[in-house]
Protein backbone atom coordinates (compact mmCIF):
# COMPACT_ATOMS: atom_id res chain seq x y z
CA UNK A 1 0.00 0.00 0.00
CA UNK A 2 2.90 2.39 0.65
CA UNK A 3 3.93 2.24 -3.01
CA UNK A 4 0.46 3.50 -3.98
CA UNK A 5 0.99 6.61 -1.80
CA UNK A 6 4.45 7.16 -3.25
CA UNK A 7 3.01 6.88 -6.76
CA UNK A 8 0.32 9.49 -6.08
CA UNK A 9 2.79 11.79 -4.35
CA UNK A 10 5.12 11.58 -7.35
CA UNK A 11 2.27 12.24 -9.79
CA UNK A 12 1.13 15.24 -7.74
CA UNK A 13 4.63 16.73 -7.75
CA UNK A 14 4.91 16.18 -11.49
CA UNK A 15 1.60 17.93 -12.23
CA UNK A 16 2.35 20.81 -9.87
CA UNK A 17 5.70 21.31 -11.57
CA UNK A 18 4.06 21.26 -14.99
CA UNK A 19 1.56 23.90 -13.90
CA UNK A 20 4.15 26.28 -12.47
CA UNK A 21 4.04 28.38 -15.65
CA UNK A 22 7.82 28.60 -15.79
CA UNK A 23 9.25 28.25 -19.29
CA UNK A 24 12.44 26.25 -19.73
CA UNK A 25 14.83 28.46 -21.68
CA UNK A 26 17.87 26.21 -21.44
CA UNK A 27 19.28 24.71 -24.63
CA UNK A 28 18.12 21.19 -25.47
CA UNK A 29 19.97 18.60 -27.47
CA UNK A 30 18.89 18.53 -31.08
CA UNK A 31 17.79 15.16 -32.48
CA UNK A 32 20.27 15.26 -35.33
CA UNK A 33 19.12 13.67 -38.57
CA UNK A 34 15.53 13.94 -37.28
CA UNK A 35 14.85 17.62 -36.53
CA UNK A 36 14.02 19.86 -39.46
CA UNK A 37 15.14 23.45 -39.92
CA UNK A 38 12.14 25.72 -39.43
CA UNK A 39 13.00 27.93 -42.40
CA UNK A 40 14.56 25.81 -45.13
CA UNK A 41 13.03 22.47 -44.05
CA UNK A 42 16.32 20.60 -44.40
CA UNK A 43 17.17 17.87 -41.90
CA UNK A 44 19.63 19.14 -39.32
CA UNK A 45 22.65 16.89 -39.54
CA UNK A 46 25.74 19.11 -39.26
CA UNK A 47 26.24 19.53 -35.52
CA UNK A 48 28.84 22.31 -35.76
CA UNK A 49 26.41 24.92 -37.09
CA UNK A 50 23.08 24.04 -35.48
CA UNK A 51 21.01 26.66 -33.68
CA UNK A 52 17.80 26.76 -31.69
CA UNK A 53 15.45 29.53 -30.66
CA UNK A 54 12.94 29.63 -27.82
CA UNK A 55 9.86 31.84 -27.85
CA UNK A 56 10.03 33.34 -24.33
CA UNK A 57 6.23 33.71 -24.20
CA UNK A 58 5.23 30.15 -25.10
CA UNK A 59 8.36 28.05 -24.66
CA UNK A 60 8.05 26.77 -28.25
CA UNK A 61 11.39 25.77 -29.75
CA UNK A 62 12.53 26.28 -33.29
CA UNK A 63 15.56 24.53 -34.75
CA UNK A 64 17.96 25.71 -37.46
CA UNK A 65 20.67 24.10 -39.55
CA UNK A 66 22.52 27.42 -39.88
CA UNK A 67 22.35 30.69 -37.91
CA UNK A 68 21.55 32.43 -41.19
CA UNK A 69 18.25 30.53 -41.42
CA UNK A 70 17.25 31.79 -37.96
CA UNK A 71 18.05 35.38 -38.89
CA UNK A 72 16.17 35.21 -42.19
CA UNK A 73 13.17 33.48 -40.57
CA UNK A 74 12.77 36.29 -38.05
CA UNK A 75 12.99 38.85 -40.85
CA UNK A 76 10.74 37.06 -43.34
CA UNK A 77 8.04 36.18 -40.81
CA UNK A 78 8.26 39.58 -39.07
CA UNK A 79 8.34 37.89 -35.64
CA UNK A 80 7.30 40.39 -32.96
CA UNK A 81 9.30 38.73 -30.18
CA UNK A 82 12.63 38.71 -32.06
CA UNK A 83 14.36 41.00 -29.54
CA UNK A 84 13.22 38.79 -26.64
CA UNK A 85 14.02 35.49 -28.38
CA UNK A 86 16.49 33.19 -26.71
CA UNK A 87 18.75 31.76 -29.38
CA UNK A 88 21.60 29.32 -28.97
CA UNK A 89 24.26 28.29 -31.47
CA UNK A 90 26.79 25.51 -31.24
CA UNK A 91 30.45 26.29 -30.79
CA UNK A 92 32.00 25.09 -34.04
CA UNK A 93 34.88 23.34 -32.23
CA UNK A 94 33.25 21.87 -29.11
CA UNK A 95 29.54 21.60 -29.92
CA UNK A 96 28.76 23.48 -26.69
CA UNK A 97 25.57 25.56 -26.79
CA UNK A 98 26.31 29.30 -26.68
CA UNK A 99 24.04 32.29 -26.34
CA UNK A 100 23.91 33.47 -29.96
CA UNK A 101 23.88 37.13 -28.97
CA UNK A 102 27.07 36.75 -26.91
CA UNK A 103 29.03 34.39 -29.16
CA UNK A 104 31.93 35.44 -31.37
CA UNK A 105 31.61 34.69 -35.06
CA UNK A 106 34.09 34.18 -37.85
CA UNK A 107 33.29 33.98 -41.53
CA UNK A 108 34.56 31.68 -44.25
CA UNK A 109 33.32 28.22 -43.22
CA UNK A 110 31.30 25.95 -45.45
CA UNK A 111 28.00 25.86 -43.54
CA UNK A 112 24.80 23.94 -44.34
CA UNK A 113 23.11 26.91 -46.05
CA UNK A 114 26.37 28.59 -47.08
CA UNK A 115 26.04 31.68 -44.88
CA UNK A 116 29.61 30.92 -43.77
CA UNK A 117 29.46 31.98 -40.09
CA UNK A 118 30.97 29.86 -37.33
CA UNK A 119 30.23 30.53 -33.65
CA UNK A 120 32.91 30.49 -30.96
CA UNK A 121 32.89 30.84 -27.20
CA UNK A 122 36.04 32.99 -27.23
CA UNK A 123 37.39 35.48 -29.79
CA UNK A 124 39.59 33.84 -32.40
CA UNK A 125 43.12 35.07 -33.05
CA UNK A 126 44.41 36.19 -36.44
CA UNK A 127 40.92 36.39 -37.96
CA UNK A 128 38.21 39.00 -37.85
CA UNK A 129 35.59 38.34 -35.17
CA UNK A 130 32.00 39.54 -35.50
CA UNK A 131 29.21 40.03 -33.01
CA UNK A 132 25.63 38.84 -33.55
CA UNK A 133 24.43 42.25 -34.79
CA UNK A 134 27.08 42.27 -37.54
CA UNK A 135 26.26 38.69 -38.54
CA UNK A 136 22.59 39.63 -38.70
CA UNK A 137 23.30 42.65 -40.89
CA UNK A 138 25.48 40.62 -43.24
CA UNK A 139 22.93 37.83 -43.59
CA UNK A 140 20.23 40.41 -44.33
CA UNK A 141 22.50 42.14 -46.87
CA UNK A 142 22.64 45.44 -45.02
CA UNK A 143 25.64 47.67 -45.76
CA UNK A 144 28.30 47.78 -43.08
C-alpha angles and dihedrals in degrees: 000000000000091000089058090057091047090051093052092044090052092047091049092052091048093052093044090052091049091052095050091099092225114139118219106232097173119115116264127207112263117233094235116214088018108058117080126218109252094223109035097024093226119143111258106238107139104084096191095068105032121129137184134198130202123205101226092209099053106015091235113153127218123194129210135192091208133018087237090065090055092050094048092045092056090048098043095045093041091227110201095208096053094117091051095043118121108221128180129191129190120250103246093226104038106022089232115150112248132188100258093217092055100039125104117237134205126190132223104064124126100246129182094263095027097246086131101216122136122192123224135185092220132032113271121235124236093014133081114264122208133198124226094263091056092047089050092050092048094048090049091048095242116157115255 
